[in-house]
């Protein structure tokens, strides 16, 4: 259960501009779409995808790190990892099962098969967009298990785009289309309050001491 008294307390340590900014950004956040990177090797690519998710209002990102381990570069992500919720998986199957249980369609992004073009994509369905490795793309597990396929229209000799570029193009187009629709794409009030507490904690120096003081004042167990 959310502790709204804690939120009020934490916001006394923030400026009015900061509080307003949090509310403004959260009003544009969505979990209707989410993004998955599968075994991305180049650290800067995974980090740039996180940054694009923040820019275009995607709240959750899922990283399958079966082969290469953790691949985030905080300098390239430019702090975006503080504002986007990142979930990590050691297997592709585990990630796909988790997302399906949450009601997401598994959408493989690939230029190499008979995919649906970006402008024709059905935005009404909750969708998890999977992006693969730089050289080989998505695994057979994703390709065989996907509910749909998506590609960006291209007219040049080059057959594919860098993963971070692809993610940015897809997210910019589809989130823009989503915001012009009648779909209930926003976070719930409870989700927004939850993130305000989380982001407030991440914005306050000496947060551990401040939380300890709050729990002592209110005779609450620390958490």
Steps between C-alpha positions, in 0.01 A plus 500: 500500500631844409612728782371839388631660818847390393449666162395825668806480724743431217362780286590753772859437392425573133444827320158583360651485151627148566161381626325660202748336261439156650122539461534628145728215389293233674187624321671393176636165619360170372514128561281429198823445308823363638844424357724194519864473395633149449871438558617837369882492491596866459455671834419836343214348296315361803553829682376707206182290484436579869544868422251483211247325724520785749475763226190344346324415826550124528508416870624138491799350321596132507857385442577138410865456597556132444828519302685823579394603850404851604553745214389844622721808478370768737681778313319418174167437673540856638327406826196354322541177696383693810163581345429181303426171675749238384442127538775250423468138388744215455284333235290609204227250587470639853459852362239397243301302755505792745376747239228270370374457856471880513287499186762608246527381141855403405600710199829419327658795321672374186540608136563149374159334484148597398455747784229759548619850411518757775209712372274191483565376853196447725563723803193378690683190626741512792831428332855412600746594224800266486832626360788260435877492480691727266617232255249214512184670618247315712536138604299218344318471830354849457442462127318169543300612802406854396137605465590747225782665307577865437733683265592854407450596134842542331584590141882481491760227446554451873274226639493599865550781749698514822290359786486830687395687187231241424365525854489880486315505165245237606433658839474854365246396237288261705487703824404805298218303339400357838463846659265608222277196555209422734696213660548511879879507475597702807623366833234458767480755783652244736789433261569872468503548877731200536743654250484840669618334822771308316624802303493719810724253681740498205515880499583565866849494641551306824174320431584217739530743793183681399301175478637385835381825656154460344459146633617604847265800513206285395604197707510282188730209414768600249478369143 
